[in-house]
Amino acid sequence: MSEGRVRRVLEAAGVSAGLVSCRGLSGGTYNAVEEVLLDDGGRYVLKTPPPEAVPGLRHERDLLVSEAEFYRAAAAAGVPVPRVVAASFDASGPLGRYLLMTACPGDMWGSAFTADEQGALRAELGRHVALLHRVPGPGFGYPSGALGPLAADWGSAFRGMYAAVLDDARRYGARLPRSVDDVARTAARAYGALDEVAVPRLVHFDLWRGNILVERPAGPDGAPGIGGLIDGERMFWGDPVADFVSLAVLGDIEQDRDFLAGYQQAGGRVEFDRPARLRLALYRSYLYLIMLVETVPRDMGAEHDAWLRDRVAPELVAALDELDRPAR
């Protein structure tokens, strides 16, 4: 976004401080992200969607709507997230579509922490996620309306979500380790497990470490803490178990004892019985499908495609195999 347009966004938001600079931030896969610095020391993040002609996945329409809803709901629950300053979801408006929010303290969660610090951070993250999962929603599905209105039951909502990404796979000719029809048949055999979910809850669905900011207070003894959960654009109202996929991407959340201890300490409840594991396998396959399909319109490059083929595709197969496994 041009500096002139950024200034107009700030003015429309009632921000009186002057603009010092704005620069693009990397890491986003769909919306453009800019850091906005003001002369009073304020720091904001401005998100804008790509032009409507840019290809994407069906559920990605109006992601800013979902992101704003996530931050407002999470903040009310006491979770550290950006504060929504101003937003416009009207492409025909004078400033187009945008989301202006405060910047959370900290940096992307890296590896420069001791084992004890990593464990403490995972436990803290578990407590925050438990608070998210206590927030009830008005219905099931994506609040953006990208796939239609919210559903009255989780089975209907998730079946529509899964069908949409399979339609995207067909449309873009995505290279999957199994045929689209085979994936659809396998998933359908486990849809009965979705009936266990009665209340829609707040689900981030993209809580890998790149979307978790960690700050370390000044001083030699300052313990690191979570500064904010960001990039809530993929959120939906649904089954809390779905969040365990991105929290352990390409891994097994049951092995993350620190996270689960923090989650349960803050009131989070999960029992990894057969229905929960079936649902978790469904959500794993859904996320891995998204990762394999989105790379086609994004054209992320040969190296990324090779990583998807070598690391993500086998995990999709493993999730589908689990759905096929007979109950013991």
N, C-alpha and C positions, 0 to 999 in steps of 0.2 A: 504494500500500500504506500502511496506517495506520502511525503511528509505533510503536504497540504491537507490531504484527506485525514491523516492521523490527527492533525490539529483540530479539524472539524469534528471528529469523533470525540475528542477530549472536551471540546466546547459543548457538544450536545449532551455529554455526560455530566456537565457541571464541574469539570475539573479546571480549576483556575490557574494552577501552576503552569509554567512555560515548558515547552518541549525542548529537551536538550538533544536527544538522539533517538533513533529507532533502528533496530537491526534485526534481520531475520535469524531465527533460531532453527537449527537442524533437528532431525529426529522424528518429525511428523511425517506420516505417510499419506495424508489426505488434505487437511486444512493447512493453510499458510499460517505460521506463527511468528510474531515479532515481539521483541522486548522493547518497551517504551520507557525511557528515562526522563524524569522531570527535574526542573531546577530547584525544587524543594526537597530533593532526595527521594521522591516517590518512584516506585518501579511497578510497571504494569505489564501485562501480557495481552496482546491483541491477536485474535484469531479471525481469519476470513476464509470462506470456502473457495474452492476453485470455480471457474466459470461453469455454468450448467452443462455446457457442451463437453466438458472433460469427462471421460468415461470413468465409472466407478461401480461398486456393487450396489445392489438394490437397497440394502439396509442403510447405506451411507448417505442417503438424501436427508438433508436438514440435521446433520450431526450436531450443529451448534445448539439446537433446541434441547437435545438430550443432555449435552454437556452442562448447559445452564441449569437444567433441572437437577442433575446430579449434585452440583455444587451447593445449590440451595438446600436440598434435602440433607446432604451430608453435614453441612455447617450447622443445621438445626439439631443434628444428633451429636454435635460436639467433636466432630472429626476435623483435623486440620486440612483445609482445602482452600483454594483461591476464593476470594469474595467477588461475586458478580457486581461490577460497577455499572455497566450499561450493555444493552444488547439490542440488535435489530435482526429480525428474521425475514424481513421483507426485501426481496431482491429488487423491487421497483422503487424502494424508498430513496431518499436523497443521498444516503451514504451506503446503500446496499446492505448486505448481510454482514454482521460482525458480532463478536463477543469480546468485551473489554473486561478484564478481571485483574485483581491484585496479584502480584508475584509472591509466591511462598518462599520462605528462606531455605537455604541449603542447595545442595548439588545432587545430581543423579547418583543414586546409590552405587558406589563402586566397591572395590575390594580392599581398600586401604584401612581395614579395621581388623582388630584382633578377633580370634574365635569367640571370646567372651562377649565382645561388643557386637559381633554379628548375631549371636544368640539373643542378646538383649534387644536388639533391633527387631528381630523376627517376632519376639514375644510382644513388643510394643505394637508392631504391625497387626498381630493377631487381635489385640484389644481394639484397635481402630476398626478392623473389618467386622468384628462382632457388633460394634455400634452401628455400622452401616446396615447390617442384616437385621437389626431391630426396627428399621424404618419400613412401615407398610406403604404400599402403593395403591393407586386408584384402579388398577387393572393389570393385566399381564401383557408384556411385550415392550416394544420400543416406543417411548413417549413422543418421538418425532412424528409419528404417523407414517413413516416411510413405507411400512408394510400394511398399512391400514390402521383402524382404531384399536385401542387396547382390548384384549379379550377377557372374557369372564373366567376362563380357566387356563391353566398353564399348558395343558396338552395342546389345545387349539393354537395358542400363541407360539409355542416352540415348534410345532409341526410346520407352521407358516414360515418361521424363521429359517428352518432347515431347508424347506422347499425352495426358498428364495435363493440361498447360496448355491443349491444344486442347479437352479435355473441359470444363475450367473456362470457356473462351470460349463454348462452347455453353450451358453451364448458366447463365451470367450474361448471355447475350445481348450480349457485348462487340462494340463497333463496330470491326471490323478493315478495313483497306484492301482485303483480298481475302477471299473466303469461307473458312471453316474447312476445308472439303473441298479447296479449291485449295491452301491452305497445306500441308495434310497430304500431298497428292500431290507437290508440289514438293520438300518436305523428303525424302520417301521416295526420290526419285531420287538423292539424294546420300548416303544412309546407308552405301553401300559404303565411303566414305572413312573411316568410323569404325573399320574393321578394322585400320587402321594403328596403333592405340593398343593396346599389349599389357600395360602395367603401370599400375595405378591410382595416381595421384599426388594430392597435397593441392592442392585448388583452392578459393580464397576465393570467387570469382565476384561480388564486390561491392566491388571496389577502386577505386571512384571517389574523388575527393579528399575528400569528406565523411567517409569512413571511414579516413582517414589523418591522424594527429595529428602536428603539427610543433611543435617547441620551439626557441626561440632562447636560448642561455645568456646569463647576465647579462654586461654589458660591451659597449662599442661595437664590439668586433671579433669578437663571438661569432657563429660561422656556424650557420645553422639546420640542424637534423637531425631525422630522423623519430623521434618519441617512441613510436609504437605503431600497429599495424594493428588496427582494432577492427571490431565488428559482423560477426563471422564466422559468423553464423547461416545464411547461404545456401550454405555450403561443401558440397562433395561430393568424392568420390573419383573422379577421371576424367582427362581429357585436359588437360595444362597449357595448351594453346593456348586453352582456354576462358577463362582469366583475362585474356587480351589484350582481351576485349570490354569489360569494365567499366573496365579500365585506359585505354581510349580511347573512352569512351562517345560515340556519335554521331561518332566520328572514325576514324582509321586508325593502328593501332599501328606500322605500318611507317614512319610519318613521325616517330616518337618516337625519334630517334637516341640521345639521352642515356639513356633507359630501356633500350634494347636493348644499348647498350654496357655498362652496369652489369650487366645480366642475363647477358650472355656472359662478362663478367669473372669472375663468381661461378660459372661452370660451366653456366649455362642454355644449352640448345641449341634452336634453332628455325631451320628452313629454310622459307621461304614458297614452297613448291612448290605444284603444283596440288592434291594431296590436303589439304595444310595449309590452303590458302585455302578449299577447300570446307568443311572442318570449321569454320574460323573463321566462314564465312558461316552455317553451321548454328547455331553458338552465338550469333551476333549476332541471328539471327531468334528464337531461343529467349528471349534476354533481352528483346528488344523486344516479343515476345508477352506476357511476364510483365508488363511495364510497362503495356501497353495493357489487359490483362485485370484486373489487380489494382485499377485505379481504380474499377471498377464496385462491388464490395462495400465499398471504402474510402470511396466518395463524396467524392473529394478536391476537388471544386468545379469551377466552370466554367472558371476561369483555367487550372487544371492540365489539364483535359480539352482545352482549346484548344492548349496547348503539346504535348500528346501528339499531337494531330491534325496540327499543323503541323511538328513536328520528329521525333517518333518514328515515326509511321506511314510517312513517306517512307523512313526508314532500314530499316524492315522490308521494304518493297517492294524497295529496293535489294539487300538481302541475298538475298531470294527470287529476284530477277533474276539475281544472280550464280550461284545454284544452278542456274538454267536455262541459263546460258551454256555453249555447247559448248566442249569442250577444244580448245586451240590447239596 
